[in-house]
Amino acid sequence: MATDYILFIHGVNTREVREQPEYADSLFKLIQKTVFDRKPDVQKIALYWGKVNEKAETALLNKLQASSFWSQMWFRTFREQQILKFAGDAALYVSRGIGVQVVNTLKTQALAGLKNAKPNDRLHLVTHSWGTVILFDLLFASRWDDEKVPGHDDVMAIRDAIYGISGKNGNPLQGIQVASFHTMGSPVAIFSLMDVSPTNNNTDLSSSHDITPQLQKLLESLHEARKGEKLPWRNYIHPGDPIAYPLKELMTDLVDGDSKYLDIEDIITQEPSMFDFLTVQSILALLKGGEAHSSYWQSNKVVQGISHVL
């Protein structure tokens, strides 16, 4: 019997503490309980990179708090627990020093989790927040292609493990097949602006962060391997999560203009209550955005969506 591997990658907690290594346990147990009768062999791979950024981010926060003006700043909790963590993780990952450490950490964990995978096994990618951007960057961005770039070997090793993506050995038709995407609180819509590549007749200004060409190649390979069956992609959005955005129209336009490859759906994880209707456009709702952004790990809608695809 084929094994279904669920690979989780966390993003930013945007609350009092960072995600812990056990961040995916509660969600995975709920999925296991839901699908056990139909899918007894489901394995968890929980990638954890949170500690890599922690030291640099804490040092910056300490310097900010040491300022005599910090106590006069409005929305200090929002700045410290949401803006700094989200923007800080983005800046630190894009930087070569910390970014390479994150890449090496994820490579080691991913290959260890997939070491027993067979050719007919399936891989389901469940990403949260900034983790979506990191994973898509590793799998698809051309900025890692140069052999001289630090982190190149680690990224190529990850790509070699995934069917439909070319790594160092140059053969994309090997490795485990991706069977579904599940994005939770995803900011990919914002970071797609990094893919915009204006060109003229004389100069190629293509972005090394552009994920579109390699993602299209993956979808084409999977479409053929799946005998024309579309790849499920579920994008989960809590309406109070300021980092979550719809993806269906965007991704269709970027990589699937003929709606040929993707069965993509945006799913709202919580319907607003009467109280929510009174506060949805207020600053109170924004200040509670961290709770909304962390809610997916206990969401019944997420459990149902992943279990249905399994």
C-alpha positions as CSV (number, residue, x, y, z in Angstrom):
1,M,0.0,0.0,0.0
2,A,1.3,3.5,-0.9
3,T,2.2,5.8,1.9
4,D,0.9,9.4,2.0
5,Y,3.6,11.7,3.5
6,I,2.3,15.1,4.8
7,L,5.2,17.6,4.9
8,F,4.5,20.6,7.1
9,I,6.5,23.9,7.1
10,H,5.6,26.6,9.6
11,G,5.7,30.3,9.2
12,V,5.6,33.1,11.7
13,N,3.6,32.7,14.9
14,T,3.0,36.5,15.3
15,R,2.1,35.8,19.0
16,E,4.1,35.8,22.3
17,V,6.4,33.0,21.3
18,R,7.7,31.4,18.1
19,E,6.4,28.1,16.8
20,Q,7.8,25.1,18.6
21,P,9.1,21.9,17.0
22,E,5.8,20.2,17.9
23,Y,3.8,22.9,16.0
24,A,2.1,20.4,13.6
25,D,1.2,17.6,16.1
26,S,-2.4,18.7,16.9
27,L,-3.3,19.1,13.3
28,F,-1.7,15.9,12.2
29,K,-3.5,13.9,15.0
30,L,-6.8,15.3,13.9
31,I,-6.1,14.3,10.3
32,Q,-5.0,10.8,11.3
33,K,-8.2,10.3,13.3
34,T,-10.3,11.5,10.4
35,V,-8.7,9.3,7.7
36,F,-7.5,6.2,9.6
37,D,-10.2,3.9,8.2
38,R,-9.4,4.8,4.6
39,K,-5.7,5.8,4.8
40,P,-3.9,3.9,7.7
41,D,-0.4,4.7,6.4
42,V,0.0,8.5,6.7
43,Q,3.4,9.8,7.8
44,K,4.3,13.3,9.2
45,I,7.3,15.3,8.2
46,A,7.4,18.5,10.2
47,L,10.1,20.9,9.1
48,Y,11.3,23.3,11.7
49,W,13.4,26.4,11.1
50,G,12.2,28.7,13.8
51,K,15.4,28.6,16.0
52,V,17.6,29.7,13.1
53,N,16.2,33.3,13.0
54,E,15.5,33.7,16.7
55,K,18.9,35.1,17.9
56,A,19.2,37.9,15.3
57,E,15.5,38.9,15.7
58,T,15.7,39.0,19.5
59,A,18.9,41.1,19.3
60,L,17.1,43.6,17.1
61,L,14.1,43.7,19.4
62,N,16.3,44.3,22.4
63,K,17.9,47.3,20.7
64,L,14.6,48.8,19.8
65,Q,13.3,48.4,23.3
66,A,16.4,50.1,24.6
67,S,15.5,53.3,22.8
68,S,14.1,56.1,25.1
69,F,11.4,56.6,22.4
70,W,10.1,53.0,22.3
71,S,7.7,53.5,25.3
72,Q,6.1,56.3,23.3
73,M,5.4,54.2,20.2
74,W,1.8,53.2,19.5
75,F,0.8,49.5,19.0
76,R,4.0,48.2,20.6
77,T,2.7,44.7,21.0
78,F,1.5,44.7,17.4
79,R,5.0,45.9,16.3
80,E,6.9,43.3,18.4
81,Q,4.7,40.3,17.9
82,Q,3.4,40.7,14.3
83,I,5.2,43.2,12.1
84,L,8.7,42.5,13.4
85,K,8.4,38.7,13.3
86,F,6.8,38.6,9.8
87,A,9.1,41.3,8.2
88,G,12.1,40.1,10.2
89,D,11.7,36.5,9.0
90,A,11.4,37.8,5.4
91,A,14.5,39.9,5.6
92,L,16.6,37.3,7.4
93,Y,15.7,34.5,4.9
94,V,16.4,36.7,1.9
95,S,19.8,37.6,3.4
96,R,22.4,35.0,2.4
97,G,23.8,34.3,5.8
98,I,20.7,33.3,7.7
99,G,19.0,32.1,4.5
100,V,21.6,29.5,3.9
101,Q,21.3,28.2,7.5
102,V,17.5,27.8,7.0
103,V,18.1,26.0,3.7
104,N,20.5,23.6,5.2
105,T,18.2,22.9,8.2
106,L,15.3,22.2,5.9
107,K,17.3,20.0,3.6
108,T,18.5,17.8,6.4
109,Q,15.0,17.4,7.9
110,A,13.2,16.8,4.5
111,L,15.6,14.2,3.2
112,A,15.5,12.4,6.6
113,G,11.7,12.3,6.4
114,L,11.6,11.0,2.9
115,K,14.5,8.5,3.1
116,N,12.1,5.5,3.0
117,A,9.7,6.9,0.3
118,K,8.9,4.6,-2.6
119,P,8.1,5.6,-6.2
120,N,4.4,5.1,-5.8
121,D,4.1,7.1,-2.5
122,R,2.6,10.5,-2.4
123,L,3.6,13.9,-0.9
124,H,1.2,16.5,0.4
125,L,2.6,19.9,1.1
126,V,1.1,21.8,4.0
127,T,2.6,25.3,4.4
128,H,1.8,28.1,6.8
129,S,2.4,31.8,6.3
130,W,6.0,32.7,5.4
131,G,6.8,29.0,5.2
132,T,4.9,28.9,1.9
133,V,7.3,31.6,0.4
134,I,10.3,29.7,1.7
135,L,9.2,26.3,0.3
136,F,8.3,27.8,-3.1
137,D,11.6,29.6,-3.2
138,L,13.5,26.4,-2.5
139,L,11.6,24.4,-5.1
140,F,11.2,26.9,-7.9
141,A,13.3,30.1,-7.7
142,S,16.2,30.5,-10.2
143,R,18.3,32.3,-7.6
144,W,19.7,29.0,-6.4
145,D,20.7,27.7,-9.8
146,D,24.3,29.1,-9.9
147,E,26.7,26.4,-8.5
148,K,28.7,29.2,-6.8
149,V,25.8,30.4,-4.7
150,P,25.9,29.4,-1.1
151,G,23.1,26.9,-0.4
152,H,23.1,25.6,-4.0
153,D,23.9,22.0,-3.2
154,D,21.3,21.8,-0.4
155,V,18.5,23.2,-2.7
156,M,19.4,20.9,-5.5
157,A,19.3,17.9,-3.1
158,I,15.7,18.9,-2.1
159,R,14.7,19.3,-5.7
160,D,16.2,15.9,-6.7
161,A,13.8,14.3,-4.1
162,I,10.7,15.7,-5.8
163,Y,9.3,14.4,-9.0
164,G,9.0,17.0,-11.8
165,I,11.7,19.3,-10.5
166,S,15.3,19.3,-11.9
167,G,18.1,19.3,-9.3
168,K,21.7,18.5,-9.6
169,N,21.3,15.2,-11.6
170,G,19.2,16.9,-14.2
171,N,16.5,14.2,-14.3
172,P,13.1,15.7,-13.2
173,L,11.2,12.4,-13.6
174,Q,12.3,10.8,-10.4
175,G,11.5,11.2,-6.7
176,I,8.2,11.3,-4.9
177,Q,5.2,12.9,-6.6
178,V,3.4,15.9,-5.0
179,A,-0.2,14.9,-4.6
180,S,-1.6,18.2,-3.2
181,F,-0.8,21.7,-2.0
182,H,-2.4,23.1,1.2
183,T,-1.5,26.8,2.0
184,M,-2.6,28.4,5.2
185,G,-2.5,32.1,5.9
186,S,-0.4,32.5,2.8
187,P,1.3,35.8,1.8
188,V,2.3,34.4,-1.7
189,A,0.0,36.9,-3.3
190,I,2.1,39.8,-2.0
191,F,5.4,38.1,-2.8
192,S,4.3,37.4,-6.4
193,L,5.2,41.0,-7.0
194,M,8.8,39.8,-6.8
195,D,8.0,37.7,-9.9
196,V,7.2,40.7,-12.1
197,S,9.9,40.8,-14.7
198,P,9.7,43.9,-17.0
199,T,11.7,43.4,-20.2
200,N,12.5,45.4,-23.3
201,N,14.2,44.5,-26.6
202,N,17.7,45.0,-25.2
203,T,17.7,43.9,-21.6
204,D,16.5,40.9,-19.7
205,L,15.3,42.0,-16.2
206,S,13.9,38.7,-15.2
207,S,13.7,38.2,-11.4
208,S,15.8,35.5,-9.8
209,H,13.0,35.1,-7.3
210,D,10.4,34.3,-10.0
211,I,8.8,30.9,-9.2
212,T,6.6,30.8,-12.3
213,P,8.7,28.8,-14.9
214,Q,9.7,26.0,-12.6
215,L,6.3,25.7,-11.0
216,Q,4.8,25.4,-14.5
217,K,7.2,22.6,-15.3
218,L,6.2,20.8,-12.1
219,L,2.6,21.1,-12.9
220,E,3.1,19.9,-16.5
221,S,5.1,16.8,-15.3
222,L,2.4,16.0,-12.7
223,H,-0.4,16.5,-15.2
224,E,1.2,13.9,-17.4
225,A,2.0,11.5,-14.6
226,R,-1.5,11.8,-13.2
227,K,-3.0,11.1,-16.6
228,G,-4.7,14.5,-16.9
229,E,-6.1,14.6,-13.4
230,K,-5.8,18.1,-11.9
231,L,-3.6,18.7,-8.8
232,P,-5.6,19.7,-5.7
233,W,-4.6,23.0,-4.1
234,R,-6.5,24.3,-1.1
235,N,-5.8,27.8,0.2
236,Y,-7.2,28.3,3.7
237,I,-8.0,31.9,4.8
238,H,-9.1,33.2,8.2
239,P,-10.9,36.4,7.4
240,G,-9.2,38.1,10.3
241,D,-5.7,37.1,9.3
242,P,-3.9,40.2,7.8
243,I,-1.3,38.0,6.1
244,A,-3.7,35.7,4.3
245,Y,-4.9,36.4,0.7
246,P,-6.9,34.6,-1.9
247,L,-4.8,32.7,-4.5
248,K,-7.2,31.1,-7.0
249,E,-7.3,33.9,-9.6
250,L,-3.6,34.8,-9.1
251,M,-2.2,31.3,-9.5
252,T,-4.5,30.5,-12.4
253,D,-3.3,33.6,-14.1
254,L,0.4,32.9,-13.3
255,V,0.7,29.2,-14.1
256,D,-2.6,27.8,-15.3
257,G,-4.3,30.2,-17.7
258,D,-6.2,27.4,-19.4
259,S,-7.3,25.9,-16.0
260,K,-5.7,22.7,-17.1
261,Y,-3.4,21.7,-14.2
262,L,-4.9,22.9,-10.9
263,D,-8.0,22.2,-9.0
264,I,-7.5,25.3,-6.8
265,E,-9.9,26.5,-4.2
266,D,-9.9,29.3,-1.6
267,I,-11.5,28.2,1.7
268,I,-12.7,30.5,4.4
269,T,-12.0,28.8,7.8
270,Q,-14.3,30.9,10.0
271,E,-17.7,32.5,9.3
272,P,-18.0,35.9,11.1
273,S,-20.2,36.1,14.2
274,M,-22.5,39.0,15.1
275,F,-19.6,40.5,17.2
276,D,-17.2,40.1,14.2
277,F,-19.6,42.1,12.0
278,L,-19.4,45.0,14.4
279,T,-15.6,45.0,14.6
280,V,-14.2,43.6,11.3
281,Q,-13.0,47.0,10.0
282,S,-11.8,48.3,13.4
283,I,-8.3,48.4,14.8
284,L,-9.4,45.8,17.4
285,A,-9.8,43.2,14.6
286,L,-6.3,44.1,13.3
287,L,-4.7,43.7,16.8
288,K,-6.3,40.3,17.1
289,G,-4.8,39.3,13.7
290,G,-2.1,37.2,15.4
291,E,-4.7,34.8,16.9
292,A,-6.3,34.5,13.5
293,H,-3.0,33.8,11.8
294,S,-2.2,31.0,14.2
295,S,-5.7,29.5,14.1
296,Y,-5.2,27.1,11.2
297,W,-3.4,24.5,13.3
298,Q,-6.7,23.8,15.1
299,S,-9.1,24.5,12.3
300,N,-11.8,21.9,11.5
301,K,-12.0,23.4,7.9
302,V,-8.3,22.6,7.4
303,V,-8.6,19.1,8.8
304,Q,-11.6,18.5,6.5
305,G,-9.9,19.9,3.5
306,I,-6.7,17.9,3.9
307,S,-8.6,14.7,4.8
308,H,-10.9,15.0,1.8
309,V,-7.9,15.2,-0.5
310,L,-6.2,12.2,1.2
